[in-house]
Amino acid sequence: MNRLKSILVFLVLQICLLNLYANKNDTDSLLLKLNTENKIIKKVELLIELSKQYQNIELSEAHKYIDNAIELAIENKNDTYTGKACFQKAGLSEASGNANQALEFSLKALGFYESISDSANLVSVNIFIGNLYKSLNDNKPALKYYTQALDVVKKTNNAEAYAIIANNMGLINETLSNYNTALDYYYVALRKFKKLDNCEGNTQVLTNIANVYFATGDEESAIHYFQKALELDKQNGNGKNEALILMGIGKCLIALNQPDKAKVNLLKS
C-alpha cells in the first residue's frame, strides 16, 4: 500500500512539473510575441492572455499584465477589449480576496459590454457580479444582477446559463425564506438541466428542492427528492454528493421520529 501511495505521489508530481514546463513555454512564447508586436489591439490581446497564463502561477504578475492591457485598451478607445481586460481584472481581484476591487472592475466591464451589446459577456459578467454579492450575503443586489443575466439569456437561448442563474436565484430566495419562489426557480433549473442531460446540475437542484421541503416541514417530499438526487448521483458514477444527501435523508427521518432508519443513513454518510 505504501509503495502504491509513493508511486501515485511521484506521478502527481511529474504531472505538476510537466504542467509548469508547458505553462513556462506558453508564457515565453507570448512574451516573445508581445515584444515584437506593433499593433496596439494585438498587444492588448497578448497582455490579457499573459494575465490568464500567470493567474495560476503568480497573481502579482497576472495583475501587472492586465493593468497594462486595461491602460492600452482605454487609450485605444476599444470598448470590447477594455471590457475583456476589466473582467479579467475582476476575476483576479476575486482570486486575490479583494471583493471590493472585483466589484469595481466587474461593474466597469458590465458598462463596456452594455455599450456594445455583447450578449454572451453580459450574461457572464452579470452572473459574476451576482455571485459576488451572494458571497457577501447581500441578496438584494445579487437578485438584481441575476435577473439582468436572466433577461439576456432569455433572448439567447443559452440553456446552461439559464439553469445556473435559476438555481442561484432559488438559493437566494431559499435563504430569504421565500420558499415558494425558491421552488419555482429550482423547477425551472431542473427542467433546463434535464434537457442538457447534466447529471451534476440535476443532482444539485434535486438536493436544493429537498432542502426546501424539509425547511417547510414536508419531510416525506424532502425524502422523495433526496432519494432522486441519490439515485442520479450514483448513476453519474462519482458519488461525491452521496454523504451530503444521506445526511439530508437522515435528518428527515429523525424529524419523522424514525431514529433507527435515520441512524442507518447517517452511518452510511
N, C-alpha and C positions, 0 to 999 in steps of 0.2 A: 504493500500500500504506500509506504514512504517513498519507494522508488518511483511509483506511478506519479505521486504528487510532485516529485522532483522533476520528472520529465515534463509534466504539464506546466510547471513554473518556468522551466527552460524554454518551452515552446512559446509561452506567452511573452517572455522577454524578447525572444527572437522576432516575434511579430511586431512588438513595440519598436524595436530597433529598425526593422525594415520600414515601418511607417514613418519614423523620424527621418530616415535616409531619403524616402520618397518625398516627404514634405520639404526637406532641405533642397533637393534637386528642383522641385517646383518653385520654391521661393527664389533660388538663384537664377532660374530661367526668367521669372517675372522681373527681377531686378535688372537683369541684362536688357530686357526689352524696354523697361522704363527709362534706362539711361540713354537709349538710342532713339526713343520715340519723340517726334516733334509735334504731333497733333495733340492739342490740349485734351479733347474728349477721350482720345485713346489713353492718354496718361491717367485720366480720372478712372477709366475702366480698370487699368492695371493697378492703381492705388487701392481701389475697392477690393480687387481680387487678392492683393497682398495682405490687406487687412484681414480678409477671411482666412487666408492661409495661416496667419500668425495668431488668430484668436484662440486656437487650442495649444499654442506653443508659448507665446509671450504677449500678454494683454497690453502691456505698455507699448510694444512695437505696433500692435494692431491699431491702437488708438492713434499713434503717430501717423500712420499711413492714411487712416480715414480722415483725420483732421486736414491733412494736405489735400485729400480728394474733395472734401467739402469746400475748402477755400478756392480751389481751381474751378469747381463746378459753378460756384456763385459768381466768380469773376467772369466766367464764360456765359453767364445768364442762361444756363441749361437746367430747366426745372426737372426734367426726367432724371438726370444724374445727380442733381442736388438732393432730390427725394430719395434715390437709392443710397447715397452716401449718408444722409441723415438717419435713414432707417438702420443701416449697418452700425452707425454710431450708437443708436438707441439700444440695439442688441448687445453691443459691447458694454455699454453702461450698466445694463441689467446684469450681465455676467460679472461685472466688477462690483456689484452690490449697491450701485448708485441709482436708486429708483427715481429720484427727482430728475436727474440728468436724462435717464431713459425716457421719462415722460416728456421732457423738454424737446428732445430730438425726434421722438416719435410723432409729436404734435406738429413739429416743423415738416417732417416727411409727409404727414397727412395733408398739410396745406399745399405742398407742391404737387402731390398726387391728385388732389381735387382740382388744381388749376389746369391739369392736362387730362382729366377724366380717365385716369388709369384704373380701370375696374379691378383687375386682379390684385394690384398692390393696395388699393383702397380697402379691399377685404382683409388682406394680411395685416395692414397697419392698424385698422380698427379693432381686429381681434387682439393684436399685441397690446394696444392701449387698454382694452377691456380686461385682459389678463393682468396687466399691471395694477389697475385699480382693484381688481378682485383680490390680488395678493396682498394689497394694503387694507383689505376689508372695507373698502369704500364702494359700496354696492350700487349707489345711485348712478355715478358716472360710468361704472362698469357696464350697467344695463344700457346706458345711453350709447356707448360705443359698440356693444354687441348688436344693438338694434340697428345702428347705422350699417354695420357689416352685413346684417341680415337683409337689409333693404337692397344693398348692392348685389348680394348673392342671388336674390330672387330674380334678378334681371340676367344673370349669367349662367344659371342652371348648374352651379358648382355644388353637387350633392354632398360631397365630403365636407366642404366648408360649412354648408347648411347644417349638417348633422352636428359638427363640432360646436357651432355657435348655439344651436338649440339646446344641446346638452349643458353648455356653460350657463345659459340663461335659466335652465332648470335648476342648476346647482345654486345660483344666487337666490332665486325665488324660494328654494327649499330653506336656505339659510335665513331668509326673512319670514319663514313660516307661511308663505303663500303657497300652500301645498297643492291646491287645485291647478294653479297656474304652472307650478313646477311640473306636475304630471302632464299637463298639456304639451309643454316643451319636450319633456322626456319621450313622450309617444311620437312626436314629430321626429326627434333624433333617431328613435328606434326604427321607424319606417325607412328613413334615409340610409341608415347603416345596413339594414337588411337588404335593400336594393343593391348596395355596394358589396354585399357579402363580406362585410367587415366584422369578423368574429370578436376581435378585441373591443371594438366600439360597442357592439351589441351587448357584450358581457358587462361592460362598464355601465351602460344605460339601464340594463335589467337590474343591476345591483342598486343603482340610484332609485329606480322605481320601488324596489323592495324596501329601501330605507324610508321612503316617504310613507308607504303603507304602514310600516312599523311605527313611525312617528305619529300617525293619526289613529293608532290603536287597532288597526286591522291586521292582526298578526297572521291570519290564515292567508290573506292575499300576499303579504310580505314573504311568507314561506314559499308560496307558489312561484313568485318571481326570483327569489334566491335560488330555488331549485332549477329554474330555467337557465339562470346565469351559470350555475354549477355545471349543468349538462353541456352548455355551449363552451365553457372554459375547458372541459375535458376533451371535447371534440377538437378544439383548437390545438390540443397536444402539448401545451406548455404548463397548464395548471397553476400559473403564477398567482391567480386570484383565488385559488381554492381555499386557502386558510381564512381569508377575509370573509368569503361567502359562508363558510361553515360556521364561523363565529356569529354571523348575522342570523343564520338558522337557529343557532344555539340560544341567542338572546330572545328570539321569538318563542321558542319552546319554553323557556323559563317564564316568559310573560303569560303563556298559556297553562302554566302550572304543570309542566311535563318535564321535571328535572332529570329523570333518567335518560330520556331521549336527548335532552339538551346536553347532558354530560358526554354522550357518545359523539355528538357533533363537535363539541368543544375539544375533546381529546384528539379527534382527527385533525383539528386545525393546528 
